[in-house]
């Protein structure tokens, strides 16, 4: 079996969870959840120093989902990692349930920051990283931004802040699938050249294929070795990754699949797992 196959299979299971959650709730954001599965499977099942039995352990690595509407991918990671019973995924967005439409640190074990307003999660993650420096803690703060999110002014205030305070314990991912709710980034408000912009603000910038576990692992390793500046990993991804009729389709930014569409999506995803297992 490939060195990274277990993490690839975790990402596929997360995609199936996302489809089931959104189909059952008939609400949520599939496109930007499906595009981030390899990033979160790598963080939660390989990289992050966390303890599901002690979610508030002070020495844990932190993760902030700055693009909070992508909550289903985080919920699947936490459920599969044992932070809560996986049956809770069946209650996504139900009134009074643990898993709401955006992450809630007061209601969900393993959620390190409540997010939803775009850009604020990125600033909170930077504050956590600075606190770690001040307190001489060795934890790492990871955060995930969407590419429509970097159109927010608060993102660039934070970029300036993190570089000024030399936050080399902050590793950000940009889920760069090129689409946002109103269309292509390039049509709504072009963000390019996004790598040069972060470099100009004093960040180390790494460009990778966001669906390659190997490239994600290598980028994190390089970021951890870097001293004196924060790192952003610009991950080129496909919105709706893994489901043929959702891939690269802006209409699936915030629309739940019908029962028939969910059935087709799950057939495609289960077939992918079967094919990979058969070939090894």
Phi, psi and omega per residue, in radians:
X1 nan 2.475 3.108
X2 -0.942 2.603 3.129
X3 -0.998 -0.537 -3.059
X4 -1.911 0.121 -3.041
X5 -1.088 -0.638 3.138
X6 -1.056 -0.720 3.125
X7 -1.241 -0.588 3.061
X8 -1.117 -0.734 3.117
X9 -1.169 -0.628 3.056
X10 -1.056 -0.751 3.133
X11 -1.079 -0.663 3.134
X12 -1.194 -0.706 3.075
X13 -1.070 -0.703 3.110
X14 -1.086 -0.696 3.100
X15 -1.078 -0.728 3.114
X16 -1.113 -0.705 3.092
X17 -1.034 -0.770 -3.108
X18 -1.057 -0.805 -3.141
X19 -1.082 -0.781 -3.131
X20 -1.111 -0.778 -3.124
X21 -1.038 -0.873 -3.048
X22 -1.242 -0.591 3.104
X23 -1.150 -0.724 -3.118
X24 -1.212 -0.689 -3.097
X25 -1.477 -0.346 -3.030
X26 0.936 0.711 3.117
X27 -2.869 2.636 3.061
X28 2.235 -3.065 -3.013
X29 -2.111 1.722 -3.113
X30 -1.374 -0.702 -2.985
X31 -0.989 -0.941 -3.105
X32 -1.398 -0.166 2.993
X33 -1.420 -0.793 -3.120
X34 -1.163 -0.481 -3.097
X35 -1.309 -0.292 -3.013
X36 -1.864 0.190 -3.004
X37 -1.149 -0.718 -3.127
X38 -1.168 -0.631 3.127
X39 -1.105 -0.822 -3.099
X40 -1.306 -0.558 3.084
X41 -1.140 -0.651 3.118
X42 -1.182 -0.754 -3.127
X43 -1.154 -0.875 -2.980
X44 -1.439 -0.341 -3.099
X45 -2.022 0.069 3.073
X46 -2.464 -0.865 -2.882
X47 -1.587 -0.712 -2.954
X48 -1.378 2.390 3.089
X49 -1.563 1.634 -3.032
X50 -2.409 2.853 3.136
X51 -2.382 1.912 -3.085
X52 -1.150 -0.363 3.101
X53 -1.401 -0.278 -3.120
X54 -2.419 1.268 -3.008
X55 -1.031 -0.451 -3.092
X56 -1.742 0.252 3.107
X57 -0.855 2.177 -2.971
X58 -1.183 -0.401 -3.102
X59 -1.620 0.064 -3.081
X60 -1.183 2.667 2.885
X61 -1.191 2.629 -3.132
X62 -1.908 2.634 2.995
X63 -2.331 2.307 3.094
X64 -2.138 2.070 3.074
X65 -1.472 1.599 -3.050
X66 -1.148 -0.656 3.049
X67 -1.476 1.373 -2.950
X68 -1.052 -0.400 -3.139
X69 -1.191 -0.221 3.068
X70 -1.488 0.401 -3.046
X71 -0.902 -0.629 -3.094
X72 -0.976 -0.628 3.134
X73 -1.194 -0.625 3.091
X74 -1.200 -0.736 -3.137
X75 -1.085 -0.706 3.116
X76 -1.120 -0.750 3.123
X77 -1.051 -0.797 -3.118
X78 -1.167 -0.717 3.128
X79 -1.126 -0.759 3.130
X80 -1.267 -0.392 3.126
X81 -1.517 -0.114 3.028
X82 1.637 0.251 3.122
X83 -1.265 -0.403 3.041
X84 -2.755 2.901 -3.122
X85 -1.111 2.336 -3.036
X86 -1.126 -0.360 3.119
X87 -1.094 -0.326 3.102
X88 -1.089 -0.427 3.132
X89 -1.054 -0.411 3.142
X90 -1.238 -0.193 -3.041
X91 -1.922 0.332 -3.121
X92 -0.888 2.275 3.037
X93 1.112 0.230 3.067
X94 -1.414 2.553 -3.119
X95 -1.007 2.162 3.108
X96 1.439 -0.033 -3.114
X97 -1.379 2.881 -3.127
X98 -1.171 -0.646 -2.999
X99 -1.794 1.760 -3.134
X100 -1.646 -3.097 -3.035
X101 -1.145 -0.393 3.057
X102 -2.324 2.669 -3.078
X103 -1.052 2.428 -3.120
X104 -2.250 1.888 -3.062
X105 -1.171 -0.356 3.129
X106 -1.505 -0.266 -3.057
X107 -1.995 -0.235 -3.016
X108 -2.272 2.043 3.089
X109 -1.014 2.361 3.109
X110 1.659 -0.258 3.075
X111 -1.452 2.058 -3.050
X112 -1.524 -0.309 3.137
X113 -2.726 2.337 3.033
X114 -1.244 2.277 -3.081
X115 -2.434 2.886 3.141
X116 2.907 -0.907 3.058
X117 -1.193 2.081 -2.976
X118 -1.084 2.359 3.129
X119 1.653 -0.449 -3.069
X120 -1.266 -0.553 3.092
X121 -1.119 -0.677 3.109
X122 -1.077 -0.754 3.138
X123 -1.193 -0.668 3.108
X124 -1.139 -0.704 3.115
X125 -1.077 -0.683 3.114
X126 -1.152 -0.674 3.075
X127 -1.116 -0.701 3.080
X128 -1.069 -0.726 -3.129
X129 -1.127 -0.728 3.110
X130 -1.122 -0.704 3.107
X131 -1.065 -0.684 3.097
X132 -1.072 -0.696 3.096
X133 -1.121 -0.822 -3.100
X134 -1.091 -0.667 -3.101
X135 -1.546 0.071 -3.133
X136 1.002 0.673 3.055
X137 -1.635 2.681 -3.081
X138 -1.877 0.313 3.117
X139 -1.295 2.775 3.098
X140 -1.929 2.447 3.072
X141 -1.853 2.109 3.064
X142 -1.834 2.540 3.049
X143 -2.514 2.691 -3.123
X144 -2.206 2.152 3.101
X145 -1.934 2.695 2.966
X146 -1.615 2.784 -3.078
X147 -1.349 -0.416 2.973
X148 -1.244 -0.492 -3.110
X149 -1.130 -0.562 -3.072
X150 -1.273 0.021 2.984
X151 -1.357 -0.176 -3.120
X152 -1.376 2.411 -3.136
X153 -1.085 -0.582 -3.105
X154 -1.094 -0.466 3.114
X155 -1.086 -0.696 -3.067
X156 -1.417 -0.480 2.969
X157 -1.107 -0.731 3.131
X158 -1.184 -0.702 3.124
X159 -1.035 -0.735 3.125
X160 -1.149 -0.736 -3.132
X161 -1.085 -0.854 -3.063
X162 -1.128 -0.661 3.117
X163 -1.254 -0.681 -3.131
X164 -1.043 -0.683 -3.111
X165 -1.644 0.241 3.020
X166 0.929 0.827 -3.027
X167 -1.407 1.338 3.133
X168 -1.370 0.012 3.014
X169 -1.691 0.239 3.099
X170 -2.000 2.122 3.112
X171 -2.143 1.974 -3.139
X172 -1.799 2.520 2.976
X173 -1.939 2.431 2.959
X174 -1.909 2.010 3.093
X175 -1.391 1.630 -2.952
X176 -1.746 1.418 3.128
X177 -1.718 -0.072 2.998
X178 1.475 -0.041 -3.097
X179 -2.173 2.587 3.001
X180 -2.393 -3.114 -2.937
X181 -1.015 -0.537 -3.077
X182 -1.722 0.024 3.136
X183 2.452 -2.695 3.130
X184 -1.289 2.494 3.045
X185 -0.902 -0.725 -3.049
X186 -1.139 -0.438 3.110
X187 -1.574 -0.649 -3.080
X188 -1.307 -0.972 3.042
X189 -2.876 1.841 -3.007
X190 -1.077 2.273 -3.106
X191 -1.742 -0.117 -3.078
X192 -1.390 2.688 -0.059
X193 -1.450 1.829 -3.006
X194 -1.142 -0.572 3.129
X195 -1.180 -0.727 -3.133
X196 -1.161 -0.587 -3.134
X197 -1.159 -0.782 3.104
X198 -1.172 -0.643 3.090
X199 -1.062 -0.716 -3.140
X200 -1.120 -0.459 3.126
X201 -1.531 0.042 3.030
X202 1.692 0.293 -3.133
X203 -1.671 2.628 2.863
X204 -1.350 2.302 -3.109
X205 -2.066 2.246 3.095
X206 -2.147 2.232 3.121
X207 -1.798 2.232 -3.103
X208 -2.465 2.941 2.911
X209 -1.414 1.985 -3.062
X210 -1.267 -0.042 3.059
X211 -1.865 0.074 3.101
X212 -1.734 1.930 3.121
X213 -1.032 -0.725 -3.117
X214 -1.023 -0.794 -3.124
X215 -1.196 -0.616 3.097
X216 -1.118 -0.809 -3.125
X217 -1.073 -0.783 -3.122
X218 -1.151 -0.660 3.134
X219 -1.151 -0.737 3.116
X220 -1.101 -0.720 3.126
X221 -1.055 -0.738 3.127
X222 -1.174 -0.690 3.123
X223 -1.097 -0.712 -3.131
X224 -1.122 -0.535 -3.119
X225 -1.416 -0.291 -3.062
X226 -1.349 2.306 -3.119
X227 -1.992 2.422 2.972
X228 1.610 -0.046 3.099
X229 -2.680 2.619 3.078
X230 -1.294 2.849 -3.139
X231 -2.154 2.374 2.937
X232 -2.026 2.277 3.114
X233 -1.799 1.874 -3.129
X234 -1.484 1.869 -3.016
X235 -1.756 1.915 3.086
X236 -1.272 2.098 -3.070
X237 -2.301 3.056 3.072
X238 -2.033 2.142 3.097
X239 -1.107 2.364 -3.122
X240 1.304 0.342 -3.038
X241 -0.883 2.292 3.036
X242 1.770 -0.280 3.137
X243 -2.097 2.011 -2.925
X244 -0.967 -0.761 -3.048
X245 -1.456 -0.077 3.074
X246 -1.783 -0.373 -3.010
X247 -1.079 2.232 3.056
X248 1.027 0.514 3.138
X249 -2.002 1.996 -3.058
X250 -1.122 -0.445 -3.135
X251 -1.099 -0.306 3.122
X252 -1.676 0.291 3.075
X253 -1.064 -0.841 -3.054
X254 -2.451 0.869 -3.127
X255 -2.336 2.292 -3.125
X256 -1.444 2.541 3.096
X257 -1.296 2.568 3.004
X258 -1.221 3.005 3.128
X259 -1.052 -0.704 3.141
X260 -1.189 -0.745 3.116
X261 -1.144 -0.688 3.113
X262 -1.109 -0.691 3.128
X263 -1.075 -0.764 3.112
X264 -1.123 -0.774 -3.135
X265 -1.035 -0.756 -3.118
X266 -1.202 -0.610 3.064
X267 -1.066 -0.778 3.141
X268 -1.085 -0.783 -3.084
X269 -1.224 -0.708 3.111
X270 -1.171 -0.608 3.100
X271 -1.134 -0.631 3.108
X272 -1.081 -0.755 3.127
X273 -1.130 -0.785 -3.108
X274 -1.073 -0.742 -3.115
X275 -1.102 -0.735 -3.113
X276 -1.178 -0.757 3.139
X277 -1.123 -0.646 -3.115
X278 -1.151 -0.627 -3.076
X279 -1.346 -0.123 3.138
X280 -2.065 nan nan
